[in-house]
Amino acid sequence: MPDRNYCVVGGSSGIGRALVARLRGDGASVLTLSRRSEVANPAGHHVWDATCDPFPEAATGKRCNGLVYLPGSIRLAPIGRLSARDFRDDFEINVVGAVKAVQAMLPDLRAAAESGEGAAIVLVSSVAARTGLGMHASIAVAKGAVEGLGRALAAELAPHVRVNVVAPSLTDTPMAGRLLTSDKQRDMAASRHPLRTIGTADDIAAAIEYLLGADSRFVTGQVLNVDGGLGALRG
Ligand SMILES: NC(=O)c1ccc[n+]([C@@H]2O[C@H](COP(=O)([O-])OP(=O)(O)OC[C@H]3O[C@@H](n4cnc5c(N)ncnc54)[C@H](OP(=O)(O)O)[C@@H]3O)[C@@H](O)[C@H]2O)c1
């Protein structure tokens, strides 16, 4: 198999970090982008704030087999306490940032597709886009748009670039840290899921890795719910 090159936006923490470890473990080259500069692989990293910076040109210009966009948010509040600014901020980081990354990386993804190696994009939604959950209005709006973006791009970029979305439920990462501060909180969160557990970063990374690779060559335009059954089951 030729060398595989991936671009992981948000590879410095949580799900993205677990994904980078998996891809590198399989021998792929991985470029990461995020706001912080202190990362394990400074040579393969570009500092980028998806909410305000132009996408760094230096991160482009090389054949790319897969782009993953992970920056997002968990803003939980009753509707009366959410401002218009909150909705805009969640939309900016979850949706507009993903659009910027896709636009910048598309020539490199097309180059990989044209060389016959295959190319894929994976976006990240949330169980809250599909399942009505109280206090989740702003994140549900933003992640619903991510899922719409994923389907539209899948249609537009077929047959060359596959586009899919992964929708996790509560996952044990720094982003979810304040929801998981005690054993009691963890037990309650686990008990809400039919599988009686919460997700790990690696559970979600494994699903993303599948959607990037050749095993999913016949899959595009899908939302893969990796949520312990929360979105689909009663139990
Ligand atoms: N954890 C959960 O329970 C959960 C549930 C459902 C969905 N999700 C979704 O899963 C995705 C990944 O979340 P996670 O839990 O892995 O979170 P995380 O551990 O906080 O990681 C987020 C990553 O995004 C980067 N990032 C954040 N803001 C950025 C910005 N403005 N510009 C560029 N990069 C930025 C961070 O790096 P820097 O700090 O270096 O910028 C980090 O690498 C998110 O889209 C989230 O909404 C998570």
Ligand as a Chemical Component Dictionary entry (heavy atoms), coordinates in Angstrom:
data_LIG
# 
_chem_comp.id                   LIG 
_chem_comp.type                 NON-POLYMER 
_chem_comp.pdbx_formal_charge   0 
_chem_comp.three_letter_code    LIG 
# 
loop_
_chem_comp_atom.comp_id 
_chem_comp_atom.atom_id 
_chem_comp_atom.alt_atom_id 
_chem_comp_atom.type_symbol 
_chem_comp_atom.charge 
_chem_comp_atom.model_Cartn_x 
_chem_comp_atom.model_Cartn_y 
_chem_comp_atom.model_Cartn_z 
_chem_comp_atom.pdbx_ordinal 
LIG N1  N1  N 0  -16.493 14.404 24.370 1  
LIG C1  C1  C 0  -17.794 14.224 24.192 2  
LIG O1  O1  O 0  -18.557 13.844 25.108 3  
LIG C2  C2  C 0  -18.400 14.489 22.833 4  
LIG C3  C3  C 0  -19.737 14.076 22.610 5  
LIG C4  C4  C 0  -20.300 14.322 21.368 6  
LIG C5  C5  C 0  -19.567 14.939 20.381 7  
LIG N2  N2  N 1  -18.272 15.318 20.633 8  
LIG C6  C6  C 0  -17.539 16.000 19.573 9  
LIG O2  O2  O 0  -16.298 15.368 19.346 10 
LIG C7  C7  C 0  -15.370 16.326 18.835 11 
LIG C8  C8  C 0  -14.032 16.172 19.529 12 
LIG O3  O3  O 0  -14.225 16.450 20.890 13 
LIG P1  P1  P 0  -13.271 15.909 22.081 14 
LIG O4  O4  O 0  -14.208 15.415 23.106 15 
LIG O5  O5  O -1 -12.207 15.035 21.554 16 
LIG O6  O6  O 0  -12.696 17.317 22.605 17 
LIG P2  P2  P 0  -11.271 17.830 23.075 18 
LIG O7  O7  O 0  -10.538 16.772 23.841 19 
LIG O8  O8  O 0  -11.529 19.136 23.736 20 
LIG O9  O9  O 0  -10.496 18.076 21.703 21 
LIG C9  C9  C 0  -10.879 19.113 20.833 22 
LIG C10 C10 C 0  -9.782  19.308 19.799 23 
LIG O10 O10 O 0  -10.140 20.409 18.955 24 
LIG C11 C11 C 0  -9.112  21.402 18.991 25 
LIG N3  N3  N 0  -9.739  22.722 18.929 26 
LIG C12 C12 C 0  -10.633 23.260 19.794 27 
LIG N4  N4  N 0  -10.980 24.504 19.426 28 
LIG C13 C13 C 0  -10.277 24.759 18.292 29 
LIG C14 C14 C 0  -10.202 25.871 17.421 30 
LIG N5  N5  N 0  -10.905 26.997 17.647 31 
LIG N6  N6  N 0  -9.393  25.804 16.348 32 
LIG C15 C15 C 0  -8.660  24.675 16.115 33 
LIG N7  N7  N 0  -8.693  23.591 16.892 34 
LIG C16 C16 C 0  -9.494  23.627 17.978 35 
LIG C17 C17 C 0  -8.380  21.179 20.307 36 
LIG O11 O11 O 0  -7.017  21.564 20.235 37 
LIG P3  P3  P 0  -6.432  22.958 20.802 38 
LIG O12 O12 O 0  -6.908  23.079 22.205 39 
LIG O13 O13 O 0  -4.949  22.765 20.645 40 
LIG O14 O14 O 0  -6.969  24.009 19.890 41 
LIG C18 C18 C 0  -8.446  19.648 20.424 42 
LIG O15 O15 O 0  -7.397  19.058 19.691 43 
LIG C19 C19 C 0  -16.047 17.690 18.990 44 
LIG O16 O16 O 0  -16.567 18.106 17.730 45 
LIG C20 C20 C 0  -17.178 17.422 19.957 46 
LIG O17 O17 O 0  -18.274 18.318 19.765 47 
LIG C21 C21 C 0  -17.664 15.097 21.827 48 
# 
loop_
_chem_comp_bond.comp_id 
_chem_comp_bond.atom_id_1 
_chem_comp_bond.atom_id_2 
_chem_comp_bond.value_order 
_chem_comp_bond.pdbx_ordinal 
LIG N1  C1  SING 1  
LIG C1  O1  DOUB 2  
LIG C1  C2  SING 3  
LIG C2  C3  SING 4  
LIG C2  C21 DOUB 5  
LIG C3  C4  DOUB 6  
LIG C4  C5  SING 7  
LIG C5  N2  DOUB 8  
LIG N2  C6  SING 9  
LIG N2  C21 SING 10 
LIG C6  O2  SING 11 
LIG C6  C20 SING 12 
LIG O2  C7  SING 13 
LIG C7  C8  SING 14 
LIG C7  C19 SING 15 
LIG C8  O3  SING 16 
LIG O3  P1  SING 17 
LIG P1  O4  DOUB 18 
LIG P1  O5  SING 19 
LIG P1  O6  SING 20 
LIG O6  P2  SING 21 
LIG P2  O7  DOUB 22 
LIG P2  O8  SING 23 
LIG P2  O9  SING 24 
LIG O9  C9  SING 25 
LIG C9  C10 SING 26 
LIG C10 O10 SING 27 
LIG C10 C18 SING 28 
LIG O10 C11 SING 29 
LIG C11 N3  SING 30 
LIG C11 C17 SING 31 
LIG N3  C12 SING 32 
LIG N3  C16 SING 33 
LIG C12 N4  DOUB 34 
LIG N4  C13 SING 35 
LIG C13 C14 SING 36 
LIG C13 C16 DOUB 37 
LIG C14 N5  SING 38 
LIG C14 N6  DOUB 39 
LIG N6  C15 SING 40 
LIG C15 N7  DOUB 41 
LIG N7  C16 SING 42 
LIG C17 O11 SING 43 
LIG C17 C18 SING 44 
LIG O11 P3  SING 45 
LIG P3  O12 DOUB 46 
LIG P3  O13 SING 47 
LIG P3  O14 SING 48 
LIG C18 O15 SING 49 
LIG C19 O16 SING 50 
LIG C19 C20 SING 51 
LIG C20 O17 SING 52 
# 
